[in-house]
Amino acid sequence: MKKILTLVVSAVLITLMLSGCKVISWLSGTGEYSTWGRISDNPAAASEEPSDTTEELSPSTEELSPSAEEPSPAAAVPTVVSDTYAYNSEYIRSSVEMPVISGLADTATQDKINAAFKEYGDKAKADITRMETECRELVEQNPGLDMVYELMATYRVDYNKNGLLCITLSSYYYQGGAHGGEARSSYIFDLATGDRLGLADLMKDGSDYRSFINAAIRQEIDKRVKENILYEIADFEDIGQTPDFYLSDSALVFYFQEYAYFPYAAGIQEFPVAYTDLAGYLNGAYMLG
């Protein structure tokens, strides 16, 4: 009798396996269903290679991570090209090189960022018109005066990854005198929203980051003064609410406009404060480095 019962049970199990039924697996203690390779009901498929059952056993790769061909706006790395405007006359030489970005999935965000750069460029063009008029009037009032004003605007891409874009715009201008001057402005954007970010946005709420940064810059100034490579015309104490700075691969780099604290000959001095040193103050919503 036992032999007959054993033969019956074996026959049932074999039948279940051949029919492709799902057998409850209790080996893991979960009671979840697992598929045992099903034989096709289509006779023509009998000679074909067994199909890969990976799709049945695990979620598809597309479900696990975004497609590399369609990155999310936050992960996108935009392309930066130049839009150049040049104007020269008897009274002025000028060139304005402005960045234009492309490649973001969200065109509204992309347009928002480009609008900020265009505004900067439009102001530079207005300055060119104003400077040309001023130089013409100056020459007309002083016959024989050989004077040509200059304005040259350029930019550099400092940081373009981790959902952040930082571009520093620089303008050289000459309006007579012994030498020209330079002015810089850094634009930092959240590529997911198109919002321009300031220092407070990158720092943790409630942290005393300004005191830490002030101390780091003060220490570096003292070091340069001691080494006779710098001297102050005004004492530095505080970076203020909206300091000038840009992002590098390893640090926040603070800088001061000409004559703010140092003589013209010193140029625009830069003071990097490493991300590793700022670890306790950084806003975790942004990845820096």
Residue frames relative to the residue before (quaternion, step in Angstrom):
aa qw qx qy qz dx dy dz
M 1.0000 0.0000 0.0000 0.0000 0.00 0.00 0.00
K 0.6415 0.5252 -0.3203 0.4583 3.59 0.96 -0.89
K 0.6487 0.5180 -0.3287 0.4504 3.57 0.99 -0.82
I 0.6423 0.5190 -0.3265 0.4599 3.58 0.97 -0.80
L 0.6566 0.5173 -0.3058 0.4557 3.59 0.97 -0.92
T 0.6419 0.5298 -0.3139 0.4569 3.57 1.01 -0.85
L 0.6578 0.5103 -0.3071 0.4610 3.55 1.00 -0.89
V 0.6412 0.5301 -0.3217 0.4520 3.60 1.02 -0.78
V 0.6576 0.5087 -0.3012 0.4669 3.59 0.93 -0.96
S 0.6510 0.5165 -0.3155 0.4582 3.57 0.95 -0.90
A 0.6541 0.5178 -0.3153 0.4524 3.56 0.93 -0.86
V 0.6404 0.5271 -0.3230 0.4559 3.60 1.02 -0.81
L 0.6643 0.5096 -0.3033 0.4550 3.57 0.92 -0.94
I 0.6482 0.5145 -0.3192 0.4617 3.57 0.95 -0.87
T 0.6440 0.5295 -0.3175 0.4517 3.54 0.98 -0.87
L 0.6489 0.5207 -0.3109 0.4596 3.58 0.96 -0.86
M 0.6680 0.5084 -0.3045 0.4500 3.56 0.93 -0.91
L 0.6921 0.4795 -0.2824 0.4596 3.57 0.93 -0.88
S 0.6734 0.5058 -0.3039 0.4454 3.57 1.08 -0.59
G 0.4890 -0.6896 0.4187 0.3317 3.61 1.27 -0.09
C 0.3500 0.7344 -0.5192 0.2618 3.63 1.13 0.32
K 0.4548 -0.6615 0.5243 0.2839 3.54 -1.24 0.53
V 0.2073 -0.7924 0.5692 0.0713 3.51 -0.74 1.13
I 0.4521 -0.6894 0.4910 0.2814 3.57 -0.83 0.90
S 0.2072 -0.7811 0.5810 0.0966 3.53 -0.77 1.07
W 0.1235 -0.8118 0.5695 0.0383 3.56 -0.61 1.09
L 0.3914 0.7461 -0.4708 0.2616 3.57 1.26 0.08
S 0.7245 0.4109 -0.2470 0.4952 3.55 1.04 -0.72
G 0.4817 -0.6814 0.4299 0.3448 3.56 1.25 -0.20
T 0.5754 0.6168 -0.3716 0.3879 3.60 1.27 0.11
G 0.3335 -0.7588 0.4962 0.2585 3.54 1.14 -0.55
E 0.4154 0.7073 -0.4744 0.3196 3.61 1.23 0.38
Y 0.5157 -0.6363 0.4788 0.3160 3.53 -1.21 0.55
S 0.0373 -0.7602 0.6469 0.0468 3.55 -1.13 0.70
T 0.4023 -0.7401 0.4930 0.2177 3.56 -0.96 0.88
W 0.2018 -0.7364 0.6331 0.1271 3.52 -0.94 0.90
G 0.6596 -0.5856 0.2975 0.3654 3.57 -0.78 1.10
R 0.2494 -0.8008 0.5348 0.1023 3.53 -0.57 1.22
I 0.3618 -0.7019 0.5692 0.2288 3.56 -1.04 0.82
S 0.5027 -0.6861 0.4367 0.2931 3.57 -0.80 1.01
D 0.4512 -0.6718 0.5212 0.2711 3.53 -1.18 0.71
N 0.6120 0.5487 -0.3406 0.4565 3.56 1.31 -0.28
P 0.4046 -0.7406 0.4746 0.2501 3.65 -0.45 1.16
A 0.6263 0.5666 -0.3456 0.4089 3.59 1.05 -0.71
A 0.6740 0.5045 -0.2926 0.4534 3.55 1.18 -0.52
A 0.4531 0.7287 -0.4337 0.2750 3.57 1.23 -0.20
S 0.7177 0.4453 -0.2524 0.4721 3.59 1.07 -0.72
E 0.5547 0.6239 -0.3929 0.3856 3.59 1.27 -0.19
E 0.6184 -0.5304 0.4211 0.3986 3.54 -1.30 0.40
P 0.5682 -0.5860 0.4356 0.3794 3.62 -1.05 0.64
S 0.4650 -0.6901 0.4788 0.2798 3.56 -0.95 0.85
D 0.5297 -0.6137 0.4832 0.3305 3.54 -1.20 0.61
T 0.2408 -0.8103 0.5223 0.1118 3.58 -0.66 1.08
T 0.2978 0.7897 -0.4973 0.2011 3.60 1.24 0.27
E 0.6496 0.5359 -0.3288 0.4274 3.57 0.95 -0.86
E 0.6611 0.5028 -0.3129 0.4607 3.59 1.10 -0.69
L 0.7229 0.4799 -0.2475 0.4311 3.56 1.05 -0.78
S 0.8139 0.1011 -0.0342 0.5711 3.61 1.11 -0.56
P 0.6220 -0.5366 0.3984 0.4080 3.59 -1.20 0.47
S 0.5639 -0.5978 0.4394 0.3626 3.59 -1.15 0.54
T 0.6314 -0.5440 0.3924 0.3892 3.56 -1.21 0.53
E 0.6215 0.5627 -0.3493 0.4185 3.59 1.01 -0.75
E 0.6632 0.5029 -0.3100 0.4594 3.57 1.10 -0.68
L 0.6716 0.5267 -0.2941 0.4301 3.56 1.13 -0.65
S 0.8165 0.0182 0.0246 0.5766 3.60 1.01 -0.72
P 0.6009 -0.5698 0.4094 0.3830 3.60 -1.16 0.55
S 0.5625 -0.5971 0.4520 0.3504 3.56 -1.14 0.60
A 0.5044 -0.6575 0.4651 0.3113 3.56 -1.00 0.84
E 0.6513 0.5236 -0.3189 0.4472 3.56 1.17 -0.53
E 0.7713 0.2461 -0.1438 0.5691 3.58 1.21 -0.43
P 0.0447 -0.8364 0.5463 0.0091 3.63 0.46 1.17
S 0.5354 -0.5914 0.4837 0.3602 3.51 -1.22 0.49
P 0.6585 -0.5251 0.3453 0.4139 3.62 -1.13 0.54
A 0.6528 0.5327 -0.3269 0.4281 3.59 0.99 -0.81
A 0.7330 0.4270 -0.2403 0.4719 3.59 1.05 -0.72
A 0.5054 0.6829 -0.4111 0.3303 3.58 1.26 -0.29
V 0.2119 -0.7347 0.6287 0.1416 3.55 -1.18 0.65
P 0.2737 -0.8065 0.4977 0.1640 3.61 -0.24 1.19
T 0.4301 -0.6417 0.5678 0.2843 3.51 -1.32 0.44
V 0.1778 -0.7852 0.5875 0.0814 3.57 -0.97 0.88
V 0.0167 0.7806 -0.6237 0.0385 3.57 -0.79 1.07
S 0.4907 -0.6848 0.4674 0.2681 3.57 -1.28 0.30
D 0.1465 -0.7193 0.6713 0.1023 3.49 -1.22 0.73
T 0.0845 -0.8515 0.5174 -0.0121 3.57 -0.33 1.27
Y 0.0920 -0.7627 0.6397 0.0259 3.52 -1.04 0.93
A 0.0164 -0.8022 0.5966 -0.0187 3.59 -0.82 0.98
Y 0.0476 0.7834 -0.6176 0.0512 3.55 -1.04 0.84
N 0.0241 0.7993 -0.5973 0.0612 3.56 -0.79 1.07
S 0.0534 0.7801 -0.6213 0.0515 3.53 -1.04 0.81
E 0.7437 -0.3773 0.2978 0.4646 3.53 -1.31 -0.21
Y 0.7786 0.3666 -0.1610 0.4831 3.56 1.17 -0.58
I 0.8108 0.1346 -0.0846 0.5633 3.58 1.19 -0.18
R 0.1514 -0.7201 0.6674 0.1142 3.51 -1.30 0.62
S 0.1214 0.8265 -0.5354 0.1244 3.56 -0.70 0.99
S 0.0241 0.7580 -0.6516 0.0146 3.50 -1.31 0.54
V 0.0846 -0.7891 0.6082 0.0182 3.56 -0.88 0.96
E 0.0578 -0.7920 0.6077 -0.0132 3.56 -0.58 1.20
M 0.0272 -0.8280 0.5578 -0.0498 3.56 -0.42 1.27
P 0.4487 -0.6871 0.4936 0.2879 3.61 -1.05 0.67
V 0.0707 -0.7446 0.6617 0.0513 3.53 -1.23 0.66
I 0.2008 -0.8035 0.5512 0.1014 3.59 -0.73 1.03
S 0.0110 -0.7619 0.6474 0.0175 3.52 -1.30 0.50
G 0.6276 0.5863 -0.3786 0.3450 3.56 -1.29 0.19
L 0.5461 0.5943 -0.4211 0.4138 3.61 1.23 -0.07
A 0.5238 -0.6461 0.4559 0.3167 3.57 -1.03 0.78
D 0.7178 0.3824 -0.2251 0.5365 3.57 1.06 -0.77
T 0.2873 -0.7972 0.5067 0.1585 3.59 -0.25 1.25
A 0.5912 0.5663 -0.3763 0.4337 3.61 1.10 -0.56
T 0.6477 0.4996 -0.3053 0.4875 3.58 1.01 -0.83
Q 0.6426 0.5261 -0.3135 0.4604 3.56 0.96 -0.87
D 0.6644 0.4992 -0.2997 0.4685 3.59 0.93 -0.90
K 0.6185 0.5573 -0.3343 0.4417 3.58 1.06 -0.77
I 0.6718 0.4809 -0.2896 0.4832 3.58 0.96 -0.88
N 0.6709 0.4979 -0.3020 0.4590 3.58 0.89 -0.91
A 0.6020 0.5651 -0.3576 0.4363 3.59 1.10 -0.66
A 0.6303 0.5323 -0.3323 0.4571 3.60 1.06 -0.74
F 0.6670 0.4797 -0.3023 0.4834 3.59 0.97 -0.81
K 0.6323 0.5338 -0.3325 0.4523 3.58 1.02 -0.77
E 0.6183 0.5440 -0.3385 0.4552 3.57 1.04 -0.77
Y 0.6385 0.5140 -0.3127 0.4799 3.56 1.01 -0.86
G 0.6759 0.4997 -0.2910 0.4570 3.57 0.94 -0.93
D 0.6380 0.5254 -0.3241 0.4603 3.59 1.01 -0.78
K 0.6325 0.5174 -0.3309 0.4720 3.57 1.05 -0.74
A 0.6364 0.5227 -0.3311 0.4606 3.59 1.01 -0.80
K 0.6458 0.5130 -0.3190 0.4668 3.58 1.00 -0.80
A 0.6349 0.5131 -0.3258 0.4769 3.59 1.05 -0.76
D 0.6251 0.5291 -0.3346 0.4662 3.59 1.05 -0.73
I 0.6152 0.5487 -0.3433 0.4500 3.58 1.05 -0.75
T 0.6571 0.5072 -0.3025 0.4684 3.58 0.92 -0.92
R 0.6638 0.5034 -0.3001 0.4646 3.56 0.95 -0.93
M 0.6781 0.4998 -0.2966 0.4500 3.58 0.88 -0.94
E 0.6273 0.5309 -0.3421 0.4556 3.59 1.00 -0.76
T 0.6505 0.5147 -0.3100 0.4645 3.57 0.97 -0.87
E 0.6599 0.5098 -0.3048 0.4601 3.57 0.93 -0.90
C 0.6680 0.4935 -0.3086 0.4637 3.59 0.93 -0.87
R 0.6277 0.5338 -0.3381 0.4547 3.61 0.97 -0.80
E 0.6724 0.4956 -0.2958 0.4634 3.57 0.89 -0.94
L 0.6382 0.5327 -0.3230 0.4524 3.56 1.03 -0.82
V 0.6740 0.4878 -0.2891 0.4735 3.60 0.93 -0.90
E 0.6553 0.5156 -0.3135 0.4545 3.58 0.98 -0.82
Q 0.6875 0.4665 -0.2721 0.4855 3.57 1.10 -0.69
N 0.7615 0.2544 -0.1469 0.5778 3.58 1.26 -0.35
P 0.2083 -0.8177 0.5261 0.1055 3.61 0.26 1.27
G 0.7753 0.3104 -0.2497 0.4902 3.55 -0.94 0.92
L 0.5276 0.6288 -0.4146 0.3928 3.59 1.24 -0.21
D 0.1959 -0.7678 0.6020 0.0989 3.58 -0.82 1.04
M 0.2327 0.7876 -0.5245 0.2245 3.55 -0.12 1.28
V 0.0370 0.7642 -0.6427 0.0402 3.54 -0.99 0.94
Y 0.3073 -0.7479 0.5603 0.1794 3.58 -0.77 1.03
E 0.1708 -0.7824 0.5908 0.0983 3.57 -1.27 0.40
L 0.0593 0.7492 -0.6597 -0.0012 3.52 -1.27 0.57
M 0.0194 0.7946 -0.6022 0.0752 3.55 -0.65 1.20
A 0.0552 -0.8128 0.5798 -0.0103 3.59 -0.50 1.19
T 0.0247 0.7882 -0.6123 0.0567 3.56 -0.86 1.01
Y 0.1968 -0.7735 0.5843 0.1469 3.57 -1.29 -0.03
R 0.1233 -0.7536 0.6332 0.1262 3.54 -1.34 0.16
V 0.3862 -0.6925 0.5589 0.2427 3.56 -1.17 0.64
D 0.2054 -0.8178 0.5309 0.0849 3.58 -0.47 1.22
Y 0.8059 0.0024 0.0794 0.5867 3.59 0.98 -0.86
N 0.1291 0.7862 -0.5910 0.1260 3.57 -0.81 1.01
K 0.5768 0.5331 -0.4136 0.4604 3.56 0.37 1.28
N 0.7968 0.3225 -0.2242 0.4592 3.54 -1.36 0.10
G 0.6797 -0.5164 0.2954 0.4289 3.58 1.06 0.71
L 0.6727 0.4469 -0.2941 0.5111 3.60 1.26 0.29
L 0.1051 -0.7670 0.6301 0.0610 3.55 -1.15 0.70
C 0.0095 -0.7854 0.6186 -0.0189 3.57 -0.86 1.01
I 0.0270 0.7817 -0.6193 0.0683 3.55 -0.78 1.12
T 0.2053 -0.7745 0.5893 0.1034 3.56 -0.91 0.96
L 0.2080 -0.7700 0.5982 0.0777 3.54 -0.82 1.13
S 0.0653 -0.8100 0.5826 -0.0104 3.55 -0.89 0.95
S 0.1013 -0.7952 0.5971 0.0282 3.57 -0.93 0.95
Y 0.1472 -0.7425 0.6474 0.0890 3.54 -0.95 0.98
Y 0.0062 0.8100 -0.5853 0.0360 3.57 -0.84 0.94
Y 0.0782 -0.7685 0.6333 0.0469 3.54 -1.17 0.68
Q 0.0254 0.7999 -0.5946 0.0772 3.55 -0.75 1.14
G 0.7509 -0.3311 0.1824 0.5415 3.52 0.96 0.90
G 0.6305 0.5455 -0.3937 0.3873 3.54 -1.27 0.11
A 0.7507 -0.4253 0.2830 0.4188 3.53 -1.36 -0.12
H 0.8132 -0.0208 0.0493 0.5795 3.58 1.07 -0.62
G 0.5286 -0.6109 0.4846 0.3355 3.51 -1.32 0.24
G 0.3462 -0.7239 0.5510 0.2293 3.54 -1.24 -0.33
E 0.2770 -0.7471 0.5814 0.1647 3.54 -1.32 0.26
A 0.0498 -0.7660 0.6402 0.0306 3.54 -1.13 0.73
R 0.1336 -0.8031 0.5787 0.0485 3.57 -0.96 0.89
S 0.0013 -0.7676 0.6409 0.0100 3.50 -1.29 0.52
S 0.1862 -0.8000 0.5646 0.0805 3.58 -0.77 1.04
Y 0.1827 -0.7753 0.6010 0.0652 3.54 -0.97 0.99
I 0.0478 -0.7867 0.6153 -0.0124 3.58 -0.73 1.12
F 0.0618 -0.8262 0.5597 -0.0164 3.56 -0.69 1.13
D 0.3698 -0.6376 0.6279 0.2501 3.51 -1.30 0.64
L 0.3367 -0.7920 0.4750 0.1835 3.60 -0.42 1.19
A 0.5971 0.5591 -0.3724 0.4384 3.60 1.22 -0.21
T 0.7966 0.2757 -0.1199 0.5244 3.59 1.10 -0.69
G 0.4080 -0.7036 0.4797 0.3292 3.58 1.15 -0.58
D 0.4673 0.6857 -0.4418 0.3411 3.59 1.28 0.07
R 0.3859 -0.6845 0.5650 0.2515 3.53 -1.10 0.75
L 0.2535 -0.8016 0.5329 0.0958 3.55 -0.82 1.07
G 0.2244 -0.7378 0.6218 0.1367 3.51 -1.21 0.70
L 0.7439 -0.3985 0.2772 0.4594 3.56 -1.27 0.03
A 0.6490 0.5382 -0.3280 0.4260 3.61 0.90 -0.87
D 0.6279 0.5473 -0.3385 0.4377 3.61 1.09 -0.66
L 0.7103 0.4593 -0.2518 0.4702 3.57 1.09 -0.71
M 0.6798 0.4829 -0.2742 0.4790 3.56 1.30 -0.25
K 0.5764 -0.5985 0.4440 0.3354 3.54 -1.23 0.55
D 0.5158 -0.6494 0.4649 0.3100 3.56 -0.90 0.94
G 0.8189 0.2644 -0.1962 0.4702 3.55 -0.99 0.86
S 0.5862 0.5690 -0.3902 0.4247 3.59 1.22 -0.15
D 0.4332 -0.7024 0.5063 0.2502 3.55 -1.09 0.74
Y 0.0380 0.8582 -0.5095 0.0497 3.56 0.81 1.07
R 0.6204 0.5672 -0.3623 0.4025 3.60 1.00 -0.72
S 0.6413 0.5197 -0.3308 0.4574 3.59 0.95 -0.81
F 0.6527 0.5131 -0.3154 0.4596 3.57 0.98 -0.85
I 0.6853 0.4766 -0.2853 0.4709 3.59 0.87 -0.94
N 0.6198 0.5442 -0.3402 0.4516 3.59 0.99 -0.81
A 0.6711 0.4999 -0.2970 0.4599 3.57 0.93 -0.91
A 0.6466 0.5231 -0.3199 0.4538 3.59 1.00 -0.82
I 0.6766 0.4760 -0.2932 0.4793 3.59 0.94 -0.87
R 0.6328 0.5376 -0.3286 0.4502 3.58 0.98 -0.86
Q 0.6470 0.5196 -0.3125 0.4624 3.58 0.98 -0.83
E 0.6803 0.4834 -0.2954 0.4651 3.60 0.94 -0.84
I 0.6126 0.5316 -0.3527 0.4667 3.61 1.04 -0.70
D 0.6551 0.5154 -0.3105 0.4570 3.57 0.89 -0.95
K 0.6362 0.5302 -0.3255 0.4562 3.56 1.04 -0.79
R 0.6906 0.4732 -0.2866 0.4659 3.59 0.88 -0.90
V 0.6168 0.5300 -0.3393 0.4727 3.57 1.07 -0.70
K 0.6576 0.5205 -0.3014 0.4537 3.56 0.93 -0.93
E 0.7044 0.4426 -0.2536 0.4936 3.58 1.10 -0.72
N 0.4415 -0.7346 0.4143 0.3063 3.59 1.37 0.17
I 0.5089 0.6165 -0.4540 0.3933 3.57 1.02 0.74
L 0.7829 0.1597 -0.0975 0.5934 3.58 1.29 0.03
Y 0.0528 0.7626 -0.6437 -0.0366 3.54 -1.24 0.46
E 0.4577 -0.7111 0.4824 0.2283 3.51 -1.18 0.69
I 0.2465 -0.7280 0.6146 0.1774 3.52 -1.17 0.65
A 0.7469 0.0923 -0.1042 0.6502 3.55 1.39 -0.10
D 0.4875 -0.6901 0.4527 0.2850 3.57 -0.97 0.82
F 0.3378 -0.7233 0.5689 0.1977 3.54 -0.89 0.98
E 0.0191 -0.8071 0.5901 -0.0013 3.56 -0.97 0.89
D 0.8323 0.0080 0.0706 0.5497 3.58 0.85 -0.95
I 0.4648 -0.6869 0.4870 0.2737 3.58 -1.00 0.83
G 0.4299 -0.7185 0.4513 0.3086 3.59 1.20 -0.40
Q 0.7164 -0.4671 0.3212 0.4067 3.55 -1.34 0.03
T 0.8136 0.1474 -0.0455 0.5606 3.60 0.97 -0.83
P 0.0015 0.8402 -0.5419 0.0198 3.59 0.44 1.14
D 0.4922 -0.6047 0.5289 0.3351 3.52 -1.33 0.33
F 0.2369 0.7511 -0.5894 0.1795 3.58 -0.83 0.99
Y 0.1456 -0.7638 0.6158 0.1270 3.53 -1.30 0.27
L 0.4958 -0.6434 0.4999 0.3005 3.55 -1.34 0.29
S 0.0852 -0.7455 0.6564 0.0776 3.55 -1.03 0.82
D 0.7057 -0.4480 0.3108 0.4524 3.60 -1.21 -0.02
S 0.8084 0.2821 -0.1240 0.5015 3.59 1.10 -0.58
A 0.8299 0.1553 -0.0360 0.5346 3.62 1.17 -0.34
L 0.4312 -0.5618 0.6076 0.3596 3.47 -1.44 0.12
V 0.1411 -0.8072 0.5702 0.0574 3.59 -0.73 1.03
F 0.1717 -0.7992 0.5730 0.0592 3.57 -0.46 1.25
Y 0.0080 0.7924 -0.6097 0.0153 3.56 -1.10 0.68
F 0.2797 -0.7545 0.5773 0.1387 3.53 -1.28 0.51
Q 0.5323 -0.6407 0.4508 0.3209 3.55 -1.02 0.83
E 0.6788 -0.4956 0.3512 0.4127 3.55 -1.23 0.44
Y 0.8379 0.1830 -0.1954 0.4756 3.52 -1.11 0.93
A 0.4350 0.6948 -0.4820 0.3095 3.63 1.16 0.01
Y 0.8141 -0.0073 0.0331 0.5797 3.59 0.86 -0.97
F 0.7790 0.2929 -0.1289 0.5391 3.57 1.18 -0.49
P 0.5976 -0.5873 0.4003 0.3711 3.61 -1.15 0.51
Y 0.7022 -0.4746 0.3298 0.4157 3.55 -1.27 0.41
A 0.6414 0.5605 -0.3251 0.4108 3.58 0.94 -0.86
A 0.6253 0.5546 -0.3369 0.4336 3.60 1.16 -0.51
G 0.3585 -0.7335 0.5023 0.2849 3.57 1.19 -0.41
I 0.6486 -0.4655 0.3931 0.4561 3.55 -1.26 -0.34
Q 0.2398 -0.7972 0.5445 0.1027 3.53 -0.40 1.26
E 0.1887 -0.7849 0.5839 0.0860 3.58 -1.04 0.86
F 0.1143 -0.7966 0.5933 0.0191 3.55 -1.08 0.83
P 0.1620 -0.8160 0.5493 0.0790 3.61 -0.17 1.26
V 0.0921 -0.7462 0.6567 0.0590 3.54 -1.13 0.78
A 0.4059 -0.7774 0.4291 0.2161 3.56 -0.32 1.32
Y 0.5669 -0.5941 0.4546 0.3450 3.56 -1.14 0.70
T 0.6226 0.5478 -0.3484 0.4370 3.57 1.03 -0.74
D 0.6656 0.4836 -0.3049 0.4797 3.60 1.04 -0.70
L 0.7100 0.4439 -0.2449 0.4887 3.59 1.18 -0.58
A 0.2920 0.8195 -0.4683 0.1541 3.58 1.31 0.02
G 0.7208 0.4564 -0.2595 0.4525 3.60 0.91 -0.82
Y 0.7077 0.4585 -0.2465 0.4777 3.58 1.29 -0.22
L 0.5828 0.6323 -0.3636 0.3581 3.59 1.19 -0.44
N 0.4846 -0.6377 0.5253 0.2872 3.53 -1.18 0.72
G 0.4095 -0.7568 0.4587 0.2216 3.58 -0.57 1.16
A 0.5315 0.6399 -0.4085 0.3757 3.59 1.23 -0.21
Y 0.7503 0.3171 -0.1879 0.5488 3.59 1.22 -0.42
M 0.2970 -0.7421 0.5764 0.1701 3.53 -1.05 0.83
L 0.0348 -0.8049 0.5917 -0.0299 3.56 -0.66 1.15
G 0.6434 0.5083 -0.3875 0.4213 3.53 -0.98 0.81
